């Protein structure tokens, strides 16, 4: 990992092959590397060099990883662990396993590189049961830390050269010292260019040593559900003494992250409790009339979604509902019924899409449906002429336009609604919080109801995590005559067959599109380009292919 992202409190899934079960009664090979000292709680958010002077010279290294304070260091977690706690005599080493051995150095040799061959450092190792060698590649200056007669703990993956074990690029540390690199369960962190695992482990061990004692646990012991306290969880997440400590530690940190998310959502719900929305009551008979006015029949899922949306519109608190369904499942029809219901009750509606292409597509689909329901709609985007925009703005403010469909132009300063009662947002994850709030703020004294549409399939549990403040409606059925959408994943070995399928579809008069990272080839990036792929597909498969550029919203 060359570019660290913001580190969640939950690392990526553990590499289980590196966490073999261990005898819980066996003491750790090395003592804990985290020597605890006191650091006041309020200093956890100070610049790290000021709060922990021991890492002053390493502060620049930590900043390259996005770590600026002790608190950020505490939650910069490993993405994997290597179990080097298995300390064996050299005579008992086996191939292709990660192991450690306590050895003495008998010889050190540097072989200079030539041509494409890098420099090699080869150390001969021995103990009372046999001998082995360790080899490092490249100018890593390992030889400066190795002397014949040194006693070391060496940790790494073992290969067999004939009958003789060989450690390839192992870590090592002086025997008898507490180490974060060898003879224990070793954390592996995400790195930025030029930063090494050894340096990161050493710096984080120092920060933890000064910080852990003063980490206050927000949960009482009876609220932890058997999970470890926060300081112990952080220590075990970085430098576990036993494989069995890792899972409870990560569970505790995941618990805290989910708890924080739920508290934020609960606060948002409480804040919304004081908000009032326009009541838009729709009787069952009126809903049936609206549905029957559409030029096609609805599926059961669409009808259920209509009932859920209409029930929300009839309440005094603002509706916040996510309607999800695949492309072609009929979300637009549900939005049309809701917008028509708002219009019949004397309120205006707005639908905002992230791109002009998508907004125009919505207008083409919605306009005839709304017209059938006797609702006037207008399309609004930044691409319209100033005169046309002024005309539409005036009609919106006068209440002559019941539904506005458009892009970000819908939330521009010049748009003033007379009575905005319903805001529909398509693909809401592509809008910022401020943009969605700006649309709802057009509602003046009352908060408009919000209906969010998405074609991105989201499992219910994941949807509740990301959109926990939204109620969820799902359309699974396709309207009659529409083909279901299939999503498949194939490895690169299937590429020839995929290209044959594309060529066959082209021969049948159908279109396909291939998404690649670049429009044109680039010297700065080794990646497929649209121009090269179009030329290759056209030449190799006889398909008429041409590159096209996607533009950001």
Secondary structure, DSSP 8 states (H G I E B T S, - for coil): --S-----SS-S---GGG-----TTS--SS--S-------GGGGGSBHHHH-GGGGGGHHHHHHTT--BHHHHHT---SEEEE---B--GGG--TTSEEEEEEEEEEEEEE--BTTB--EEEEEEEETTEEEEEEEESS--GGGG--TT-EEEEEEEEEEETTEEEEES-EEEETTS--SSSSSEEEE----TT--HHHHHHHHHHHHHHHGGG---SS-GGGSTT---HHHHHHHHHH-SSTHHHHHHHHHHHHHHHHHHHHHHHHHHHHHHT---------HHHHHHHHHHSSS---HHHHHHHHHHHHHHTSSS--EEEEEE-TTSSHHHHHHHHHHHHHHTT-EEEEE-SSHHHHHHHHHHHHHHHHHTT--EEEE-TTS-HHHHHHHHHHHHTT--SEEEESGGGGSTT---SSEEEEEEESGGGS-HHHHHHHHGGGTTS--EEEEEE-S---HHHHHHHSTTSEEEEE-S--TT----------GGGHHHHHHHHHHHHHTT-------SBSS--SS----BHHHHHHHHHHHH------------
